Amino acid sequence: MDGAAASAAGAAAAVPPPLLSRPFSFSINFSQRNLCTAYSQRVLQIRSRTRLIGMASSSRQTAPSWEELAKELGEAKEGPFRLSHANTRLFENSAPALTFYRDNSSWCPYCERVWLQLEEKCIPYSVEKINMNCYGSKPDWYLQMIPSGLLPAIKLAGKVIPESLDIMMILEDSFPEHKPLLPSKTSLEKWNAVNLLLKQERRLVGAWLSALRGGMWGSMDSFNKAVDGVDASLKQFGGPYFLGQEFSLVDAVYAPFLERISASVPYWLGQRVRGTGKWPALDAWFDAMDSRPAYQAMKSDDFTITHTLEPQIGKCRLLPEGAAYRAKINGKDGSWDLPLKPETTAWGHDDGTGKNNAKLEAARSLISNHEAIVKFASRAFTTPGTPTTTSVDHGFRFVSHALLGGVERTRELPVSLPKEAAVAAAYLRDRVGVPRDLSYPAARQLRAHLHWLVKASGSDL
Ligand SMILES: N[C@@H](CCC(=O)N[C@@H](CS)C(=O)NCC(=O)O)C(=O)O
């Protein structure tokens, strides 16, 4: 590595962890679309675009210009609907009934539970995205409205309501004509169960945080007992959901934390929670949740969760037992190498070539937002805006070119690429967030293609 690249790599290593960086604003906002119609339109769009990929391969030392890449993208530059980019959700209505204030990056679990309820009930809403403290400052108007600055909040009929559970109960009361997510008041057994389950959720979260952070109260034993309790609760009405066969508000409350638990406990503590057979009712619950389009569109992936958790909850215990999980999630065991291996995840089976036109989604995001992304990734260097920007730009054009037509097109890459491009590619690779920036299958492809650029240029970042 030459001197400039070495100092650049040093600067990259010194930058704050991903949570402290800003999103690279991949957003194309698709508002006012119904989830159901949006999904079917998405399938049609995907079918009509498959022909755009797979253009003739040729090795080259200079990547195509952004204009050439945009031309190759053609009509595929208009992507399908993405829930995380939507600023307004009208469903079948003509105007939003409330404003939903949620965090900018979809990291806040309390926001996610309200978001899931809004989507499941099809309540029309508009979104205002606000930074979490670990990410940036909040606008004064938000602090005037909510002096604690906490998220989420809603504004309904002119009234501002904080606290996720209060919001959820008020939404149930205020929108009785939308699918009820609480049992009928005559079903006393289920009503009592709701209260107990909500308390149990707090105990589970407490045990998880203690196990992760260690100290006096943290033990795997208490955590496992808390999970035993949840698994037993899931059996009381026959599953797969907490109140039986129907998804309810309780599921929305648990989902964001169980999602974080299933990613973080293997990563830091080396113990799997999902899919071991030890907690079969919980396994069935995870599967049932993953089958819900609204949840699938907003849930995060293991990489995003594990790389954004510490800035929110503090330092976690890094146990040696978690080494293999960490290597897999961080792409250190070859899991980011191209061609990607087949995998089955919450988003379904992916043969490695990308599900639902994943490469096209990743290419579209890079190409349509290239200026902001190059600027963002150039933060890896101490002096932004210097000649390195040109190398970063060049590197990302290679990545886009490869995403559109395969890495075989760029056989000369290792000799032609300035090394600084690898530093920026690694910086971007480690900050792609799901669902904020891309869907999981697209994020997987983008990370892998950025990783390919890093490796092809001789770097081991
Ligand atoms: N009890 C609150 C907790 C909300 C909460 O802790 N929100 C966190 C984000 S997960 C927050 O806004 N923290 C301030 C910040 O990070 O900006 C609720 O259920 O809404």
The ligand as an SDF file (V2000), in Angstrom:
LIG
                    3D

 20 19  0  0  0  0  0  0  0  0999 V2000
  -40.7550    4.6240   26.2160 N   0  0  0  0  0  0  0  0  0  0  0  0
  -40.4870    5.2440   24.9480 C   0  0  0  0  0  0  0  0  0  0  0  0
  -39.0600    4.9700   24.5680 C   0  0  0  0  0  0  0  0  0  0  0  0
  -38.6680    5.6840   23.3110 C   0  0  0  0  0  0  0  0  0  0  0  0
  -37.1740    5.7110   23.1340 C   0  0  0  0  0  0  0  0  0  0  0  0
  -36.3930    5.3550   24.0170 O   0  0  0  0  0  0  0  0  0  0  0  0
  -36.7800    6.1690   21.9670 N   0  0  0  0  0  0  0  0  0  0  0  0
  -35.3720    6.3210   21.6980 C   0  0  0  0  0  0  0  0  0  0  0  0
  -35.0090    5.7010   20.3790 C   0  0  0  0  0  0  0  0  0  0  0  0
  -35.0870    3.9570   20.3630 S   0  0  0  0  0  0  0  0  0  0  0  0
  -35.0620    7.8010   21.5210 C   0  0  0  0  0  0  0  0  0  0  0  0
  -35.8150    8.5170   20.9190 O   0  0  0  0  0  0  0  0  0  0  0  0
  -33.9330    8.2390   22.0670 N   0  0  0  0  0  0  0  0  0  0  0  0
  -33.4590    9.5540   21.8450 C   0  0  0  0  0  0  0  0  0  0  0  0
  -32.5950    9.5980   20.6500 C   0  0  0  0  0  0  0  0  0  0  0  0
  -31.8770    8.6310   20.3910 O   0  0  0  0  0  0  0  0  0  0  0  0
  -32.6120   10.5870   19.9260 O   0  0  0  0  0  0  0  0  0  0  0  0
  -41.4550    4.7130   23.9060 C   0  0  0  0  0  0  0  0  0  0  0  0
  -41.9290    3.5730   24.0690 O   0  0  0  0  0  0  0  0  0  0  0  0
  -41.7630    5.4210   22.9370 O   0  0  0  0  0  0  0  0  0  0  0  0
  1  2  1  0
  2  3  1  0
  2 18  1  0
  3  4  1  0
  4  5  1  0
  5  6  2  0
  5  7  1  0
  7  8  1  0
  8  9  1  0
  8 11  1  0
  9 10  1  0
 11 12  2  0
 11 13  1  0
 13 14  1  0
 14 15  1  0
 15 16  2  0
 15 17  1  0
 18 19  2  0
 18 20  1  0
M  END
$$$$
